[in-house]
Structures are given as structure tokens and as C-alpha cells.
């Protein structure tokens, strides 16, 4: 499983080793990206191990906005899975993270 949170930390704290390059990512000036679009692109690129997609999405919004968007995406995903499985969000979240039932 890809460490999405680790990837996000690298974006938010660029002075850490393994951070994104100092080369700015070219943006499409004709299209405005919102934080949810950036989060969806960032997470899907992380899952697919697509570094250029990660870098692109990271340039669309501020690191703080991206962090909020990824958190919101995680919450919505856990809620959707919990409803689908008929389980509590807590149980689903712990299962996804490989934690024992609490």
C-alpha cells in the first residue's frame, strides 16, 4: 500500500529529504483547480505511483489546502465504505489501517 500521508508530508514540508523538486510545475493557466480536484488527483496519483501526477496536483493549491482536501476525501471514503459494508466508520478506518478492532 502506498504511503499517501508520507507523500503529503513531503509536499507540506519541502525542506525534508525526498521533497518535491524546486522546479515549478507548469500550470494550465486557463483552468482553475479547486482543492477537492487537487486532492482527488493527488491521492489517485499516489496510489498509481505517478510522481508527475503528484507533483502536478501539488502545484494546483497551497499545501494546507491540499492537506485539507486529502483529509476530506479520506473522511468521505470511510463513510462511503462504512455504509457499503454496514459497519461503523471507526471499524472501517481501523481495518483500512490494519489496526485491531477497538
C-alpha positions in Angstrom: 0.0 0.0 0.0 1.3 3.4 -0.9 2.1 5.8 2.0 -0.2 8.7 0.9 0.3 10.5 4.2 4.0 10.3 3.8 3.7 11.7 0.3 1.6 14.5 1.6 4.1 15.3 4.4 6.8 15.7 1.7 4.6 18.2 -0.1 3.7 20.1 3.1 7.3 20.2 4.4 9.5 20.7 1.3 12.7 21.1 3.4 12.6 17.3 4.2 14.7 14.8 2.2 12.8 13.4 -0.7 10.7 16.6 -1.1 9.5 17.8 -4.5 12.0 19.4 -6.7 12.5 23.1 -6.8 11.4 23.2 -10.4 7.9 24.6 -10.6 5.3 22.5 -12.3 3.8 24.1 -15.4 0.2 25.0 -14.7 -2.7 25.3 -17.2 -3.4 29.0 -16.7 -6.8 28.6 -18.4 -8.3 26.2 -15.8 -8.7 26.9 -12.2 -8.3 23.9 -9.9 -10.1 23.6 -6.6 -8.8 21.8 -3.5 -11.0 18.8 -4.0 -9.9 18.3 -7.6 -6.3 18.6 -6.4 -6.9 16.1 -3.6 -8.5 13.6 -5.8 -5.7 13.9 -8.4 -3.0 13.7 -5.7 -4.5 10.6 -4.0 -5.1 8.7 -7.2 -1.6 9.6 -8.5 -0.2 8.4 -5.2 -2.0 5.1 -5.4 -0.7 4.7 -9.0 2.8 5.7 -8.0 2.7 8.6 -10.6 5.2 11.1 -9.4 4.4 13.6 -12.2 0.7 13.5 -11.3 1.6 14.0 -7.6 3.8 17.0 -8.5 1.1 18.4 -10.8 -1.7 18.2 -8.2 0.6 19.6 -5.6 1.1 22.8 -7.6 -2.6 23.5 -8.0 -3.4 24.6 -4.5 -1.5 25.5 -1.3 -0.1 22.6 0.8 -2.6 23.5 3.5 -5.5 23.3 1.1 -4.2 20.1 -0.3 -3.9 18.6 3.2 -7.5 19.6 4.0 -8.7 18.2 0.7 -7.0 14.8 1.3 -8.4 14.7 4.8 -11.9 15.4 3.5 -11.5 12.8 0.8 -10.5 10.2 3.5 -13.5 11.1 5.6 -15.9 10.7 2.7 -14.3 7.5 1.6 -14.5 5.9 5.1 -18.2 7.0 5.4 -19.0 5.5 1.9 -17.2 2.2 2.8 -18.9 2.0 6.2 -22.3 2.4 4.6 -21.5 -0.1 1.9 -20.2 -2.7 4.4 -22.8 -1.9 7.1 -20.1 -1.2 9.6 -19.2 1.8 11.7 -16.8 4.4 10.3 -14.4 3.6 13.2 -14.3 -0.1 12.3 -13.7 0.6 8.6 -11.0 3.2 9.4 -9.2 0.8 11.7 -9.5 -2.1 9.2 -8.1 0.1 6.4 -5.1 1.0 8.6 -4.5 -2.6 9.7 -5.3 -1.8 13.3 -7.1 -4.2 15.7 -10.8 -3.6 16.3 -11.1 -1.0 19.1 
